[in-house]
C-alpha cells in the first residue's frame, strides 16, 4: 500500500487491504525491534515507531480476526495462569559434563581426537552463561512454543512469558526460502548485572522480595504465572544451538550460530572458532580474566566440536553429550562456618542479620561476613550459629549464603532470632504485618543516623561533596550530628580535629552543606530516607502535593488516592510524618531555610481525563506536555481508544491517531485549547 498508507482512514479499509497492511506493519515493527533490542542500532525515532504500532492496533481493533499469534501487539496479554503446563522436548536438553582444571579439557580433546581418528579437532568456544536454559520452537517461522530445560525430557511451558522478551522475534527474519519450516533453538535467558542491581533496588524500595543474584532473578521472573509481571522484568537471551529436531540444520556449530543470527535471534559476540587445544586454553584464560568486565554473569566456557557429523559419531552418554564440555572457572563457591550472627541497623531502621564467618577466600577476595537479609530468610534457609554453609560470590555481587550443609551439623548449633530491642539504641523494634523487615522506630538511633546522613548527602539527594560514609560516621560518633538538621549548624573549627580533615577540607565541607540548601523538593523528599520512597516516588509526591507542608499533612487515605501508591507505601509515608522526632526534624530544616516548592503542583483541571498528543507543539516538547497533563491530574496516553477524552493535535500530526479519534468520536483540540485546559493560556 506504499508509504502513504498510514494516512489512509482505517475505517475505510476493506478487510483485504487491512490484512495486507497489517502484515506489512508487523514485518516493519519486527525489523525495528530487532535493530533496537538485538543490534542496538535503531534507525527510526520512538515517535515513528509508535505511529507504526498505533496503526497496527487500530487495524486489529477494527478487524479482530486479523490478529495473529505472532503480532507485536500480542507480546503481553492474557490472564494469569494457575500453574504451568509441561512440554516434552523433541530433542532432550542434556546437561554438559563439567571439568574444573586444564587436565579435564585436555582429556576431553584427546578423547575426541581418538574417537574421530583425527590429529586435530576444530572447536567452537562459547561463554557459559549463568542463566536459565530454554527451548524455542518455531513452526513456519512463527514462535509456537517455549519451555524451560526442566528434567531434560520435559520442561515448563513458558511461551507467554518468553514472548515478553523483546529480543526474541515472534516471527523469524529472512525470506520464505531461508527460514526453516521447523526450527528448535536453545538459549539462555539472563539478566544483566546492572539491570539486576537496579531491579533489586526497586524491589527493596517497594518492600518486595529481593534476589541473591542475577540467575535467581531471571529464573524467578521467567516462572511468573502472570506474564504481565514478567514483562516488567529486564530479561534478555543468548541463543547457542540449533537442535537436531530442526528441519534444516547447517553442517557445523559455527554455521548454526550464524543461522540463528540471520534469523533474528541474538547470539553472543564473544563466541570463537578455535583450531586447536592450545587456542581453546588461551581463549578460556582470556575469558576468565575479563569475566568481571562483561555486563552479564558467566561461570566458565563451553567447548563444542564444530562439525555436526562428528556429533553423531561421538554420541551421547545417559546424561550429557560426548561432543561438548564445560570448563568452569575457578570456583566462587566455598564452604565455611558461621561463627556468630549479629543485627546491623540501616538508615530506615531495618535490622539486618549479618553472619560472621570463618574467613574464606572466594574469587580472590577474603569473605568474612554476609547478609542474611531478614528473619524470614534465616528461617527459610534454617541458618544457625555454628553451621557449615555454602557461600557464593559471583562477580561484583555481594557474597551470600546459598545453603546450609546440614550433613555437617553436630547438634551444638544454635538458632538465631532478631532482638526485640534495637542493638544500637535499645529502642523498640516492630515487624509490620505482611512485611519481611524488622525496624527500629527511633529516628535518632545512632546506627540509623550514620546511614541516614550518608543517604541525605548522596548525589541523588542533597549532593553534598565530601560527606561520605567515613565522615558521616565520625560526625555521629563525635556527637556533632544528632539529627540531619545538625548538619546545617556545623562550623569549620568543629570539623578540623576529625581524622584526615584539616582546615581547608573542613571549610569546603561546611560550604558544600550550606550550598545544598537550594535543593529541589523531590531531592529533599528522597533525602529524608522515608521507607519505600525512592527517586521516582519522591518525584510523584512532589508533583502531587507541591510543598513539604502539604505532604506532611497527608494521611493514609489521601496518599492512597495517588495512582502509584499502595497500602504498604501509604502507611510507611504517613507513619514517618506522624513520628514526633521526624516532625521536629522537618521544623528545624525549615528554620534553616530548607522548604522548597515543586515547580508545578498537581492540579485537578484534568482529573479523570485521558489525553493523547499527536504532532509537534510550538510551546513545549511532547514530554513537557505529558508532564503538564499529569500535573493537572490527567493521564497522558500514547494511543487513542474509546476511553480517550481529548486528542491534542499539533503540527504534522500522525494520521492513525486522527483516524482512530474520528472512529471513536474523540474530541480533537488544538494547542491553544490544550493550553487553556492546563491553565497556561
C-alpha positions, -999 to +999 in steps of 0.1 A: +000+000+000+030+023-001+044+049+023+011+069+023-008+040+037-005+053+073-027+083+063-055+062+049-086+062+071-085+028+088-123+029+089-124+030+051-101+000+046-115-032+031-107-063+050-083-074+022-065-040+024-063-042+062-049-077+061-022-067+036-013-035+055-013-053+089+011-079+076+035-052+063+033-033+096+041-064+116+072-070+094+083-034+098+078-034+136+097-068+139+126-053+118+128-022+141+125-044+173+155-064+160+176-033+153+167-018+187+168-048+211+193-071+194+216-049+173+213-018+195+212+003+163+177+019+158+170+037+125+137+054+134+126+076+163+104+064+191+076+086+178+078+070+143+079+036+159+048+045+180+030+055+148+036+021+133+024+004+164-007+026+167-018+019+132-015-018+137-035-016+169-062+004+150-064-022+123-066-051+147-092-033+168-114-030+137-107-065+124-101-087+155-100-118+134-069-104+117-049-106+149-022-133+146-003-150+175+030-135+162+017-100+160+038-075+181+006-065+198+004-100+214+037-099+233+019-092+265-016-103+274-038-130+288-049-138+323-025-151+349-023-189+349-029-211+379+000-234+371+025-242+343+017-269+317+046-291+306+062-296+271+081-326+260+114-316+243+117-330+207+154-334+214+164-340+250+181-309+266+210-326+282+234-310+307+271-308+299+299-326+315+319-301+336+356-300+343+374-277+367+410-278+355+431-278+324+437-315+325+400-322+322+398-302+289+429-319+276+413-354+283+381-343+265+400-331+235+423-361+233+393-385+235+375-366+207+407-369+185+409-407+192+373-414+186+372-394+153+407-407+142+419-371+138+450-353+150+432-320+154+395-313+161+382-278+154+361-265+183+337-236+190+341-218+223+311-201+239+307-184+272+289-205+298+261-182+308+248-182+344+211-181+335+181-203+327+181-226+297+151-225+274+140-241+242+123-220+215+101-238+188+093-221+156+068-235+130+066-219+096+088-191+110+064-183+139+071-188+176+049-217+185+062-227+220+089-221+246+099-243+275+124-245+303+150-273+304+132-290+333+144-325+337+159-326+302+130-346+288+101-322+297+101-286+307+076-260+318+056-242+292+067-205+294+056-194+260+036-164+272+065-152+294+091-157+267+070-136+243+076-106+266+114-107+259+117-082+231+150-097+218+130-128+208+113-125+174+077-137+173+083-143+136+118-152+122+135-127+099+146-135+064+126-145+033+105-176+028+133-198+013+158-191+041+136-198+071+134-234+082+100-250+082+106-262+118+133-247+140+142-257+176+166-232+191+182-235+225+193-205+245+199-189+279+176-163+295+196-140+318+196-106+335+224-081+330+244-072+362+234-035+361+198-043+353+198-068+382+211-041+406+185-016+395+158-042+397+168-054+432+170-017+443+134-011+430+122-043+447+137-032+480+122+003+478+088-011+472+091-036+500+091-066+477+114-097+477+150-092+465+171-118+448+205-131+457+220-130+422+210-123+385+204-160+378+178-163+406+162-131+394+160-144+359+146-177+370+120-161+392+110-137+365+106-163+338+085-185+360+059-159+369+023-172+365+013-137+352+032-128+320+024-091+327+048-093+357+075-110+335+071-082+310+082-057+337+115-076+344+146-068+323+152-102+308+174-109+278+185-140+259+215-155+241+208-184+217+235-211+214+222-241+195+200-253+166+187-286+179+186-318+158+148-317+157+150-287+133+140-294+097+171-278+083+204-278+102+238-265+090+268-287+089+287-271+118+281-254+151+296-222+138+272-221+108+244-229+132+252-198+152+253-177+120+219-191+110+204-181+144+218-146+140+205-143+104+170-154+116+170-125+141+179-145+172+206-129+194+239-148+198+269-139+219+297-119+203+324-135+225+319-169+207+351-180+189+361-206+163+392-225+177+415-246+155+434-264+183+435-272+220+461-245+226+438-219+212+410-232+233+431-230+265+443-194+257+407-183+249+395-198+282+422-180+301+414-147+285+377-151+292+383-158+329+404-126+331+376-105+315+346-121+332+341-092+356+342-067+327+313-084+309+278-069+316+264-104+323+274-133+345+294-163+332+309-191+352+330-208+326+334-217+289+316-243+268+336-261+241+318-279+213+332-300+184+324-278+154+314-305+128+279-317+135+285-350+117+312-356+143+285-352+170+268-383+156+300-403+157+309-393+193+273-398+205+259-392+240+261-406+275+230-411+295+231-375+309+253-355+286+268-354+251+304-366+244+310-338+218+308-309+243+323-300+277+320-271+302+353-259+315+344-240+347+363-210+361+379-210+395+351-217+420+334-187+436+315-210+459+331-224+491+320-237+524+329-221+557+315-219+592+291-194+608+309-181+639+282-157+651+251-137+638+245-101+648+220-075+637+230-043+617+208-013+617+204+006+584+192+041+575+155+032+575+159+015+608+157-020+593+175-046+613+196-068+590+211-100+604+247-105+594+265-138+596+302-135+606+322-163+590+355-181+594+374-161+568+374-178+534+389-168+500+364-168+472+373-155+437+404-138+450+386-119+479+385-128+516+349-131+527+344-126+565+306-118+567+274-120+546+240-106+550+211-129+559+186-102+549+158-108+574+144-133+599+122-149+573+153-157+552+171-171+582+141-194+590+137-204+553+173-215+550+175-226+586+209-209+592+222-214+627+253-202+646+279-230+642+265-242+608+287-250+578+273-230+549+280-228+512+288-192+503+288-178+467+305-147+453+295-141+417+313-112+400+308-080+419+276-092+435+278-092+473+286-127+487+256-146+501+247-179+517+234-204+491+225-232+516+233-249+548+254-281+547+231-299+572+251-332+569+279-315+589+258-305+619+270-317+652+239-309+672+255-279+690+243-253+665+221-225+679+191-209+663+191-171+659+163-146+664+165-109+658+165-089+691+132-074+704+151-041+711+174-022+688+211-033+693+223+003+687+199+024+708+179-002+728+147+013+714+117-008+705+115-026+672+085-036+651+078-061+623+048-047+603+023-074+592+029-086+557+065-072+556+097-091+559+117-063+575+120-057+613+126-020+621+138+002+649+113+030+655+137+055+669+146+081+642+176+093+664+191+058+666+229+064+661+234+034+638+204+045+617+216+081+618+250+073+602+234+057+573+208+084+571+234+112+570+252+094+542+220+090+522+209+126+529+242+138+514+242+114+484+242+128+448+205+119+443+195+138+474+213+170+487+245+162+468+270+173+495+305+168+482+329+154+508+303+139+531+307+102+525+304+071+548+336+077+568+329+114+575+292+106+583+304+080+609+328+105+625+301+132+628+278+109+646+305+092+668+317+127+679+281+138+687+285+166+662+253+154+644+224+140+663+198+145+636+200+156+599+193+193+607+225+195+628+245+194+596+235+230+588+249+242+621+284+227+617+313+251+618+347+245+603+365+247+636+344+218+649+354+196+619+391+204+618+400+179+647+384+150+628+407+124+613+422+135+579+401+166+578+423+198+581+412+234+580+407+238+542+388+205+538+366+214+568+357+248+554+349+232+520+326+207+536+307+235+555+304+255+523+291+224+505+265+218+532+253+254+531+251+255+493+229+224+493+200+243+509+188+252+474+177+216+470+146+208+450+115+193+466+119+158+451+155+156+462+145+168+497+118+141+500+142+114+488+169+126+511+147+122+542+150+084+538+113+076+542+108+038+538+098+027+503+103+062+489+128+061+460+136+088+435+106+081+412+081+081+441+097+113+455+090+130+422+054+118+423+049+131+458+064+165+450+042+168+419+011+157+438+015+180+469+036+208+457+052+216+490+066+198+520+039+213+543+011+197+523+029+164+522+033+164+560-004+169+564-014+140+541-029+110+559-030+074+546-063+078+528-051+109+509-019+091+499-039+061+486-056+084+461-023+086+442-021+061+414+014+049+421+009+042+459-005+011+476-013+004+512+022-005+524+037+026+510+009+049+522+012+036+557+050+040+556+049+076+544+020+087+567+037+069+596+070+086+590+055+121+592+034+111+623+066+104+642+074+132+666+112+132+661+106+134+624+082+163+628+109+181+649+134+174+621+111+190+595+107+221+616+144+225+621+151+221+584+126+248+577+142+270+603+174+267+583+156+279+551+150+245+536+114+244+524+113+242+486+082+242+465+076+220+435+080+236+401+044+227+394+019+212+419-006+187+406-039+203+400-074+189+392-082+206+359-079+173+340-087+149+368-101+117+354-094+127+318-072+109+293-053+129+266-033+118+236-009+141+218-001+139+181+022+161+160+045+189+172+035+216+197+051+251+195+051+260+232+066+228+246+080+194+239+058+163+239+074+152+272+067+186+288+031+184+275+026+149+291+040+162+323+016+191+322-013+167+318-001+146+348+003+178+369-033+185+363-044+151+374-049+137+339-035+106+322-012+111+292-016+080+269+003+071+237-026+056+218-061+067+211-091+045+222-127+048+231-116+059+266-096+089+253-112+123+262-091+146+240-067+143+211-043+172+211-034+179+175-001+198+168+017+204+135+022+174+112+000+151+132+001+113+127-028+101+105-035+070+125-044+087+158-066+112+140-084+083+122-090+064+154-102+095+172-128+101+145-139+065+147-144+067+185-159+103+185-129+116+205-128+154+207-099+169+188-084+201+202-056+224+190-026+237+210-044+269+222-073+249+237-048+225+253-030+254+270-064+266+283-071+231+298-037+230+316-040+266+328-012+280+306-032+302+282 
